[in-house]
Amino acid sequence: MRTIDLSPLYRSFIGSDHLASLIDAASRAEKQSTYPPYNIELLGDDKYRVTMAIAGFSKDDVSIQVEENTLTITGSKKAEEKEGAERKFLHKGISERNFERKFQLGDHVKVLAADMENGLLHIDMERVIPEAKKPRQIEIGSRLIES
């Protein structure tokens, strides 16, 4: 696998370290396992949904955390459930292994809600741009009054 040297970005662009950090995080994300499978949907202009197939996990087995633009979803089965009655499988196709999946969120993306139904975990998000960051129209000949 090729590696990308981002040190020129750090040296040449002041204030662009956030962009370089995002690229670093994206390259690390390639090393994540493919379990559990997930979809990312665009529901509207600024509305998103991540849906993960987590069959065999209950709400108590799953943790969702957002920290510094990183959404982390962790699933872990409790030890007493694993050590329960000895089960014999003729075929075991449903994976019940622990997982951790991370997603990098864009600026101003907020997690609104999470719900689990029929073995699918749904996480709804929305990009909420603050008024100060939205474009505004400036009339020609007007003066900016600062308070």
N, C-alpha and C positions, 0 to 999 in steps of 0.2 A: 504494500500500500504506500502511496506517495504521502509525504508530509509537506505541509505548506509552512514556510517560514514567514511569520507575521511581524517579525521584529522591525522591518522597514516602516510598517504602519505606525508602530509605537514611536519610532524616532522622528518621523516626518510630519505627522498630523497631530496637532494639539487638540485634545478633546475628542479624538476618534477612538480612544481606547475602548469605548463601549461597543463599537462596531467590531473591533478585533476580538473582543471577548465573546461576542455572539458567534463569530466564525469559529473560534476555539470550541465553544460549547456544541456547535453543530457537528464539528469533526469528532468530538467525543461521543455524540449521540449515535454515530454510525456503529459504535461498538456495543450498543445495547442489544439484548436478545430480542427476538421477534415475538416473544410471549409476554403478555397475552395480545392477541390480534386486536386492532383498533381501527376506527374510521375517524376522519376529521371532516366535518360538514360545514359548509357556508350556508347559514340559514337566512341571512339578509345581508345588507350592506356592511354592517359592523357586528353581526351576530354569528357566533360559531358554536359548534357542539362536537365534543370528543365522545365517542361511544366505544367502550371496551367490552369484549366478550370475556366475562369472568365466571364461567359456570362453576358451581360448587362453592363459591364464596358467599358469605352473608354480609350484611351491612357492618356487622361487628368485626369482620375480618379485614376490612378495607379502610385505609387512611388516606385522606386527601389533604395536601398542604400546599400553600402558595407562599413562596419566599423569594424576594428580589427577582421578579419576573420569571421564576421557575415553578411550574406546576409539577408536583411530585405525587404520584399515586402508588401506594404500597399495599400489597395484599399478603397477609401471612395467616396461615391456618394455626389454630391453637394446638399446643402439644398434646393435650388430652384427646382431641379429636383424632389425631394421627395414630395415637397409641391405643385406640379403642379396640373393639372386637377384631380379631384376626379375620381379614377378608381374603377370599381367594377369587382371583379374576381369571376368566377365560380369555378376555381381551380387555386391555386398559387403554382407552383412547382419550379419556378426559383427564387432562393434566390438572393436578391439584397442588402444584409446586408454588412456593412463594415467589413474588415478583416485585420489582420496582421499576416504574416507567416515569421518565422525566420529559417534560415539554417546555421549550423556551417560549415564553409569552412576549408579544410585542409590547411596546410602550403603550400605556393607558388601557391595556386589556385587563378586564376584571372578571373574576369567576363569580357568576350569579347564583348558580344552584347546582346540586348534584342529586341524582335519583337513580335507583336501581330497580329494574323490572325484567323478569324473565331471563335472568342471567346476564343482562346487559347493564353496564354502568354508563349513565349519561351525565356529562358535565357541560353545562351551558355557560358561555362566556360572551362578553360584549366589549367592544372597544368604545370607551367613553372619553372623548377628547374634551379637555377643559376649555371653557370659554376663552381664556387667555391665549390658547394655542390655535383656535379656529381662525380662518382667514376673515378679514373684515374689509369692507369697502371704505375707502377714503375719498371724500368729496374734494374736488379741486377748489382751492380757495378757502378751505376750512382750516381752522387752527386747532391744534391739540392743546386742550386745557388740562394741566396736571394738577392734581389735588394733593 
